[in-house]
Amino acid sequence: MNSFDLLVSLKHAGYLRDGCEKMWWPNAGSFEVVAGSVLTQQTKWDNVEISLTNLKKHSLLSLEALSEADEYLLRALMQKCGFSGQKASRLIMLSKNIINDFEDFETFQKEVGKEWLLAQKGLGHESADAILCYACLKPVMVIDSYTNRLLKSYGYEFERYEDIQEWFYDGILSSWDKTMQLYDDDIDETTLWARYHGKIVEFCKENLRGKNSILNILDI
């Protein structure tokens, strides 16, 4: 099995059907994704949505507003996410650093790289790649705990985040023409990786069994 075979199986199983929520992450291409990538650490997405809604109601879901936000107010608005004090301070600092180094979100989208993101307090590989893919619309495959657990269920063990990511890139890029033939619409590389990650998450949410195992219902 390689990553192309896995994609074919997920697609045939009907996960994240074509044309439905094209980029998978809500409001992809917006600053909201940057905030969401921090808030979603160690918490459920339902709680993230509540916190994002609270920020919207208080007109705080923008780069400029968050950079000047009151930390105690942010803590209260993001309480559902857990570690709200830590996340509030990190969001404020991240927003200030984006403004200091890029001036605005549009420039950040175009120019930011993973090295800069990893240098920010509280951002690891997964969060950085989520921002690159879903906020900056760059062709990056996000590797999360679901991805790792799915591959482990097929006997694949990796030592580093980058090794898992490379496994995905190798299988798809070596079968690029066949990959493109899977889609009726004119899909671009960013959307491909975004939707691939989304398919894995949706599959694992339905098929997780216990802490580490996944019920294998994919025909690979």
C-alpha positions as CSV (number, residue, x, y, z in Angstrom):
1,M,0.0,0.0,0.0
2,N,1.1,3.6,-0.7
3,S,-0.6,6.9,-0.2
4,F,-2.3,6.8,-3.6
5,D,-3.9,3.4,-2.8
6,L,-5.1,4.9,0.5
7,L,-6.6,7.9,-1.2
8,V,-8.4,5.7,-3.8
9,S,-10.0,3.7,-0.9
10,L,-11.0,6.7,1.0
11,K,-12.6,8.3,-2.1
12,H,-14.4,5.1,-3.1
13,A,-15.7,4.8,0.5
14,G,-17.4,8.2,0.1
15,Y,-15.4,10.2,2.6
16,L,-15.6,14.0,1.9
17,R,-17.4,13.7,-1.4
18,D,-16.3,15.9,-4.3
19,G,-17.7,19.4,-4.2
20,C,-18.8,19.3,-0.6
21,E,-16.8,21.7,1.6
22,K,-14.0,21.9,-0.9
23,M,-11.2,22.7,1.4
24,W,-12.7,20.8,4.4
25,W,-11.5,23.3,7.1
26,P,-14.2,26.0,7.6
27,N,-13.4,29.4,6.1
28,A,-10.2,28.3,4.5
29,G,-8.0,31.1,3.3
30,S,-8.9,33.4,6.2
31,F,-7.2,34.5,9.4
32,E,-9.8,32.5,11.3
33,V,-7.9,29.4,10.4
34,V,-4.8,30.7,12.2
35,A,-6.8,31.3,15.4
36,G,-8.5,27.9,15.0
37,S,-5.2,26.1,14.6
38,V,-4.1,27.3,18.0
39,L,-7.4,26.8,19.7
40,T,-7.8,23.2,18.4
41,Q,-4.7,22.0,20.2
42,Q,-5.7,19.4,22.8
43,T,-9.4,20.0,22.5
44,K,-12.5,19.0,20.4
45,W,-13.5,21.0,17.4
46,D,-17.0,21.6,18.9
47,N,-15.3,23.6,21.6
48,V,-13.2,25.5,19.1
49,E,-16.3,26.5,17.2
50,I,-17.9,27.9,20.4
51,S,-14.7,29.9,21.1
52,L,-14.5,31.2,17.5
53,T,-18.2,32.3,17.6
54,N,-17.5,34.2,20.9
55,L,-14.5,35.9,19.3
56,K,-16.6,36.9,16.3
57,K,-19.4,38.3,18.5
58,H,-16.8,40.6,20.1
59,S,-15.2,41.5,16.8
60,L,-11.9,39.9,17.8
61,L,-11.5,37.4,15.0
62,S,-9.0,39.5,12.9
63,L,-5.2,39.9,13.0
64,E,-5.3,43.5,14.1
65,A,-8.0,43.0,16.7
66,L,-6.3,40.0,18.3
67,S,-2.9,41.7,18.4
68,E,-4.4,44.4,20.6
69,A,-6.9,42.2,22.6
70,D,-7.2,42.1,26.3
71,E,-5.8,38.8,27.4
72,Y,-8.3,38.3,30.3
73,L,-11.2,38.9,27.9
74,L,-9.7,36.3,25.5
75,R,-9.4,33.8,28.3
76,A,-13.1,34.1,29.1
77,L,-14.2,33.9,25.5
78,M,-12.0,30.9,24.8
79,Q,-12.6,29.0,28.1
80,K,-14.3,26.0,26.4
81,C,-11.0,25.2,24.6
82,G,-9.0,24.5,27.7
83,F,-5.6,26.0,28.4
84,S,-7.4,29.3,27.6
85,G,-4.8,31.5,29.4
86,Q,-1.9,29.9,27.5
87,K,-3.7,30.0,24.2
88,A,-4.8,33.6,24.7
89,S,-1.3,34.8,25.3
90,R,0.1,32.8,22.4
91,L,-2.6,34.1,20.0
92,I,-1.8,37.7,21.0
93,M,1.9,37.2,20.5
94,L,1.5,35.4,17.2
95,S,-0.7,38.2,15.9
96,K,1.8,40.8,17.0
97,N,4.7,38.9,15.3
98,I,2.7,38.5,12.1
99,I,2.2,42.3,12.0
100,N,5.8,43.0,12.9
101,D,7.2,40.7,10.3
102,F,4.6,40.8,7.5
103,E,2.5,43.9,8.2
104,D,-0.8,42.3,7.2
105,F,-2.5,38.9,6.8
106,E,-2.4,39.0,3.0
107,T,1.4,39.4,2.9
108,F,1.7,36.7,5.6
109,Q,-0.2,34.3,3.4
110,K,2.1,34.9,0.5
111,E,5.5,35.0,2.2
112,V,5.4,32.9,5.4
113,G,7.3,29.7,5.5
114,K,7.3,26.8,7.9
115,E,10.6,27.8,9.6
116,W,9.0,31.1,10.7
117,L,5.9,29.3,12.0
118,L,7.9,26.7,14.0
119,A,9.8,29.6,15.6
120,Q,6.6,30.9,17.1
121,K,5.8,29.7,20.7
122,G,3.1,27.1,20.8
123,L,3.3,26.1,17.1
124,G,4.5,22.6,16.3
125,H,4.6,20.8,12.9
126,E,0.9,20.0,12.8
127,S,-0.3,23.5,13.6
128,A,2.3,25.1,11.3
129,D,1.2,22.9,8.4
130,A,-2.5,23.5,9.1
131,I,-1.8,27.2,8.8
132,L,0.2,26.8,5.6
133,C,-2.5,24.6,4.0
134,Y,-5.8,26.0,5.2
135,A,-4.9,29.6,6.0
136,C,-2.2,30.3,3.4
137,L,-3.5,27.9,0.8
138,K,-0.2,26.3,0.1
139,P,0.1,22.6,-1.1
140,V,1.0,20.9,2.2
141,M,-0.2,17.6,3.7
142,V,-1.2,18.0,7.4
143,I,-0.2,15.1,9.6
144,D,-2.2,14.7,12.8
145,S,-2.8,12.0,15.4
146,Y,-5.6,10.5,13.2
147,T,-3.2,10.1,10.3
148,N,-0.6,8.4,12.5
149,R,-3.1,6.1,14.0
150,L,-4.6,5.1,10.6
151,L,-1.1,4.2,9.2
152,K,-0.3,2.3,12.4
153,S,-3.4,0.2,11.9
154,Y,-1.8,-0.9,8.5
155,G,1.6,-1.7,10.2
156,Y,3.4,1.5,9.2
157,E,5.6,3.0,12.0
158,F,7.5,6.3,11.5
159,E,10.0,8.0,13.8
160,R,9.5,11.6,12.7
161,Y,6.6,13.8,11.5
162,E,8.5,14.5,8.3
163,D,8.8,10.8,7.5
164,I,5.0,10.4,7.6
165,Q,4.6,13.5,5.4
166,E,7.2,12.2,2.9
167,W,5.3,8.9,2.7
168,F,2.2,10.8,1.5
169,Y,4.1,13.0,-0.9
170,D,6.0,10.0,-2.5
171,G,2.9,7.9,-3.2
172,I,0.8,10.8,-4.7
173,L,3.5,12.5,-6.7
174,S,4.7,9.3,-8.2
175,S,1.1,8.6,-9.3
176,W,0.1,12.2,-10.1
177,D,-1.7,11.6,-13.4
178,K,-3.8,8.8,-11.9
179,T,-4.5,11.0,-8.9
180,M,-5.9,13.7,-11.1
181,Q,-8.1,11.2,-12.9
182,L,-9.8,10.4,-9.6
183,Y,-11.5,13.9,-9.7
184,D,-14.1,15.1,-12.1
185,D,-13.4,18.8,-11.3
186,D,-10.1,20.6,-12.0
187,I,-8.6,20.2,-8.5
188,D,-5.4,22.0,-7.6
189,E,-2.6,20.6,-5.5
190,T,-3.5,22.6,-2.4
191,T,-7.1,21.4,-2.5
192,L,-6.0,17.8,-3.1
193,W,-3.9,17.8,0.1
194,A,-6.5,19.6,2.1
195,R,-9.2,17.1,1.1
196,Y,-6.9,14.1,1.6
197,H,-6.3,15.2,5.2
198,G,-10.1,15.8,5.6
199,K,-10.9,12.4,4.3
200,I,-8.6,10.8,6.9
201,V,-10.1,12.7,9.8
202,E,-13.7,12.0,8.8
203,F,-12.8,8.2,8.3
204,C,-11.1,8.0,11.7
205,K,-13.9,9.8,13.5
206,E,-16.2,7.1,12.4
207,N,-13.9,4.2,12.8
208,L,-11.8,4.7,15.9
209,R,-11.9,1.7,18.2
210,G,-10.3,2.2,21.6
211,K,-7.3,4.4,22.3
212,N,-5.0,3.3,19.5
213,S,-6.8,0.9,17.2
214,I,-8.9,1.6,14.1
215,L,-11.4,-0.8,12.7
216,N,-10.2,-1.5,9.1
217,I,-13.1,-1.2,6.7
218,L,-11.1,0.2,3.8
219,D,-10.6,-2.1,0.8
220,I,-6.9,-1.7,0.1
